[in-house]
């Protein structure tokens, strides 16, 4: 069979049953009135299910809305990164450069995105998630007596008001409400037409489940006003599956794959003694069972949700339920990813030659040495350079080409650092300069390239 026509996205029956068993068990043991879940592989939703009841029927993963809580933050972060990519702001800008605010003006946009602004975790006044936003009509009303428990940039401290300020930033630079910007620039291009500011039928109602009895209590669904960018939105499992696919691949109509990769990198020190949890630019990062997952969790009174994606496996999963404080939902979603990845490992893409490769690229491919430490430099698609250590130690990195003939590091120690091909007077390649580190074709090669020179006696 020609592999070009093989479908490697459809799941095997045994995998589908394992997924259903995991979801059904979580719904039953977690006592959720209803639960929906979906799995994405290679950019497509390949499985979904609904358990329990909404208005007397099983919930529809493609149609039934749930409140998604702090998953809203990841969508707001995408809108902010669009502003950065358009040149309307820099992630290093203090918020006060663009938005008049009594609190958080000195925190950078990146610090707000990564929850390292030092701002308070919750809004002033009664429990903001259960009270009308009219109680906090002005930005100054968001903060209480201790608006800044930590200095900006020192620690990771989750801040819901910080994302309220990011929503206000989007409104200030676009000149219209943040949700209207989000819907036009992000939701509709990604096909997320069932992701809305408020509930639109069919939707689940939010419930609290009695801790010692199988009884339910309705939860309020307040419009949180200025706090809405922290957790207001409603969505479906299918819409969030589309968002998960976007987080893995990007979409040039919304954000490039390079910007999505930037969002997925840790922006703050991983939290916890086991280094299992960290935060990027609007995305949570979770290390579980040998995988690094990216996504977000969310909760509002009566609702919980989780989205986790594995970039290496190109698999993602979403789960939503309508009960307050359902802890098993986070491991459920991570386990759905692991179930598919372990049972059906990804089939590699067919290798094909890249076609014409510029002679100046072939000229620098191959072995290089930093002192006596060997490296291999390989040419990848799009003129990307892949530097890999061949011995013990050494730093791997990828470098993206720039318009000036240099390359810029994409990850690891050399992220943001320049790689320059230094040529001799006759035009031949002398050495590579990576942020002042010199790599030569031979270990400690003579000829003046190695700083400090090479001993005249040579190797002995």
N, C-alpha and C positions, 0 to 999 in steps of 0.2 A: 504494500500500500504506500502511496505517496504521502509522506508525513505532512505535506502542505495542506492536505485535506482532512487530516485527523482532528477530531474535536477533543481537546484535553481539558475542557472546562466542565463537562457534565460529570456529576458524581456517581459513584458506584452505589448499587442498592444497599450494600452493607454500611457504607458511610452515611447514607441518608437516614437509615434506621438508627444508627448511633447518634446522629444529631437530634432526631426526634425524641429518642429516649432521654437524652440529656436535658432537652427543653421541657419535656413533660414532667420529668422528675423535679426540676427546679420549680415549675409552676405549682406542683402538688405539695412538695415539701416546704416551699417558701410561702405557701398559702396566698398566692397572687390571684385576685379576681380574674385577671386575664394577663396574657403574656404573648408577645409576638417576637419573632427572631428571623434573621436573614443572614445568609453567607454569600460573600463575593469571592470569585476567583477569576484572575486574569481579566479584571475589569467588568465582569458580568455577575449579576445575581443568579446563583446556581441552585439555591435552595431557600425556602422560607416556610414558616409554619406559624399558626396561631393556636393558643390553648386557652381554655376558660371561656368566659362569656362577656360580651358587651351588648347590652340591650337584647338579651335573650339569644344571641347567636355567637358563634365563634368569631373572634376578631380577624379581620382581613389585613395581613401584613402590608398590602398595597394601598389600602384605603383608610383603615382605622387610625385616627390620630391619637397620639399621646403627648403629654407635655414633656419636653426633653431637658428642661433644667439647664445645667451648665454646659451641655453640648452647644448651647447658643454661643458660648464664648469662642469656640473654635470658628464658627461662622463669622463672628465679628472680627476675629483676628485676620481672617482672609480679606475682609473689606479693608482693614488697616494696611495689610501688606500690599494691596493693590495701590493704595495711595503712595506707599514708598516706591513701588516699581514705576509709578508715573512721575516720580521726582517731586511730589508735593510735600514730602517730609523725609527726614532721615531717622532711622531707628535710634540714633544717638541724640536726637533733639530732645531737650527738656519739654515736657508737655506744655509748660507755660509759654513757649514760643508760638504755639498755635491756638491755645485755648486759655481763656481767662478763668482761673479756678483758685479758690482760697486754699485748697489742699492738693498736694501732689504736683504742684507746678514745677518743682525741681527734679522730679523723677523723669527718666527718659521713657520714650515710647517703648523701647525694648524691655525696660524694667516693668512697665505696666503689663505688657503682653506675657511676661514670664513670671508674674507675681513676685517680683523682687523690689517693688517700689517702696515697701515698708508701710504701706497704708493698712488701715484696719480691715479685719476680715469681713465685718458685717456693717450694714447701714445703721444709722441712728434710729432710735425709737423702737416701737414694738416690732416683733418678728416680721421682717420686711416681706418674706415670702408668703405670709398669710394676711397681709394688710394692704389696703389700697394705696397705690402710688401717690394719691392726692395728699397723703400725710407728709410727703417729702416733695413739695412742688418746685423747689429751687436746688441747684447743685450744692449750695452751702448746707442744705438740710440733710445731705447724705451722711455727714460726719458728726460724731458725738464729741465727748470731752477728750477722748484720746484718739485723734485721727491718724496718728503716725506712731505706732508702737515700736517701730524699728527704723534705723536710718536707711535711706534709699541705697539699694545695691548691696546690702550686707548679707541678707538671708532671704531664703524663699519663705514668703508668708502670704498664703492665699488671700486674695482681696476681691470680694464681690464689688465693692464701690469702685475699685480700680477699673473694672470693665465697664461700669457705668460711665466713667470718664472717657474711656476709649470710644464708646458709642457716641458721646457728645463730640469727641474729636472728629469722627466721621461726619456728623451733622455739620460741624463748623466748616470743614474743608469742602464738602459737597453742596452745602446750602439747602439741604432737605433732610427729612427724618431718616434716621439710620436704617430703619427697617425697609423703607422704600428704596434706599440705595442698595441694601442687601438683596432685596427681591429682584431688582432690575439687573444688578451686576453679577450676582452669584447664583441665586436660587434658580431663576428661570433658565439661564444658560446651561445649568447642570441638570435640568429636567426635574427640579424639586418643586413642582407646582402645588404639592400638598403640605408644604412647610409654610406656616402662616403665623401671624402675630398672636391671634386668638384662636380658640377652637372653632372648627368648621365641621359639621356633621359629614360622615359618621366619626364620632370621637368617643374615647373612653372617659368615664367620670373617675375622679380621683377618690381613693378610699384609704382609710386607716384600718388595719386589721387588729382586733383585740388580741393582746399578748397571751391570754389564757383561755380564750373561747373563740369559736369559729363565727365571729360576728364582725360586722363592718360599720364604720362611721364615715359619713361623707366629709371630704376635705374641701376647703374653699379654693377657688381658682381666680385669685385676684389679679387685676392688671397692675403690675408693679411700677408703672410710670418710668421715672428716670433710671430705676434699677433694672429695667427690662433687658438691656444688653447682657446682663449677668445670668439670665435664666428664663426668659419669657416665652420662647417659641414653642410651637406645637408642630409635630411632624409624624411621619409614618416610617415603618421599618424599611420600606422600599426606597423612600426618599433618602434616608440616611445611608442606605447601601450605595446609592449613587454618590453621595458625599464621600463615603469610604473609598470608593474606586478613584475619585478625584484626588484624595489625599495621597494615594500611591503613585498616580501617574501624572497629575497635573492636567490642565486644560488651558491652552493658550488664550482662550476667550476670557479666562478668569485669572489664573496664575500659572506661571511656567513650572515645569518639573523642578528646575533649579531652586525656585523660591519655596516650593513645597519641601524640598530636601532641607532647606535652611530652617523651616519651621519645625522639622522633625528632629533636629539636633538639640541636645541638652543646652539650655541657656542658663541654667542654675545648677548648683551642686546637687547631685542625687540625694534624695531624702531617705532616711532610715539606715540602721546599722548594716543591713545587707545590701545596700546600694541597689535596691530593686525599683525605686520610683524616682522619677525626675520630671522636669517640665521644660518644654521648648518654647516656641513663640506661639502661644495659644493652643498647644497640644501637650497632653500628658504622655509620658513615656514609662512603660512598664517592662521590667525584665522578668520573664516567667518561663520556666521549663526550657532554658537555653535560648529563648527568643527575645528580641527587643520589639515590643509592640508599641504602636503610637495610636493616639485617639483621645477620647475624653469620656468621663462619666458625668452623669447629671441627676439631680433630684430636685423636686419641688413637692410641696405637700400633696400626697396622693399619687406620686409618680416617681419612677426611677428609670434610668436608661444608661446604656453603655455602648461604646463603639471602640473596637480594637482592630488594628490592622498590622500585619507582618509584612514589611517591605521586602524582606528576603524571600518569603514564600509567595508573595503577591496574593495573599488571602486576607480577608477581613470579615468581621462578624458584627452584627448589631442586635441588641435586645432591648425591649421596652416593656414595662409592666405598670399597672395602675394600683400600686399600693405604696404607702410611705415606708421608707427605710428598709429596703429589701437587699440585705448584704450579699446574698448568693448571686445577684445579677452580674456583678463584676467578674468573678471567676467563671461564671457560665459563658460569657462572651469570649473570654480568653480561651476557654476550653473548646469552644466551637472552632476557633482558628486552629488550635492544636490538633483536634480530631481529624480535620481534613488534611492538614499538613503531614501528620504522622501516617495516616492511612493511605494517602495518595500523594506522595512526594511530587514536587513540581517537575514536569518534563522540560528539559532545557530547550531553548530555541535552537533551531537548526543553524549550525555554523555555515557562514558563507563568506567568501573573501570580500574585502571592503571595496574592491575596484581600484581605480588609480589612486596611489598614495604619493603625495608630493615627494620629490627627491630629497628636499631639505628635512623631511620627517624621517625618511629611511636613514638618513645620514646620522641622526642622533639616536636611533633605536639600538637596543642591545645593552651590553654590560658597561657599567660605570662604577667608579670606586670613590667613596668618601674616605680619604686616607687609605687604609687597607681593607675597608669594609665593602664587600661587593653588593651591587644593586643591578636590577634589570629594569630598563626603561622600554615600555611597550606602547605602541601607538593604537589607540582605540578610536571608535567611531566619533566623528565630529572633531577630529584633531586633538582629542583629549589625550594627555600623557598619563600613563600609569607607572608609578615608580614603586618597585617592590624589593625589599631587602632579600638577599640570597643566603646570608649567613646568620649567625646569632646576633640579635639586636638590630638596630636600624629602624628607621621610620618609614612606613608606607604612606603614600599620598597619591591623590589624583590632581591633575592640573588642567584647568580649562584655558583655551586659547583666548587671547585678547587681540584687539585691532592693531596694536603696536608691535606685534611680533613676539611678545612675551606671553607667559602663561601665569595663571594665578591659582594657588592651592585651593582645593575644594574641601579638604577634610583633614582631621588629625592635627599634628603639630604645625604643619605648613599651611593651614587654612588661612587664606588671605595673603600669603607671602608670594613674592614674585619668583618665577623661574626664568632665567635668561640664558640663551645660548650665546656664549662668548666666542667670537671668531678671531683668528689670526689675521695678520695683514694680507695674506694671500687668499683670504676667504674661507679657508678650512676651519673646522670646528676645533677650538682650543679646549674648552671645558664648559661645564654647566655651573651657573651661579644660582643657588636657591637661598634667597634671603641671606647672602654672604657666605653660605657654605659652598665649598668648591668640590665638584665631582669631576674626576679625570678618567681617561680611558684605561690607564694602567695604575696599579696601586702606587700612591705617592709618585706620580709621574714627574720627571724632570721637565724643565722648560719655563719655569717661572710662574705657573698658574697656582701652585700650592702656596698659600700664605706662610711666611716664615722660611720658605725654601726647603729643599730636600738635601740631606747630607751628601756631600760629594763622594764619600766612600761607597755609597749605594748599599744594597742589601748584603748582609754577611751572615 
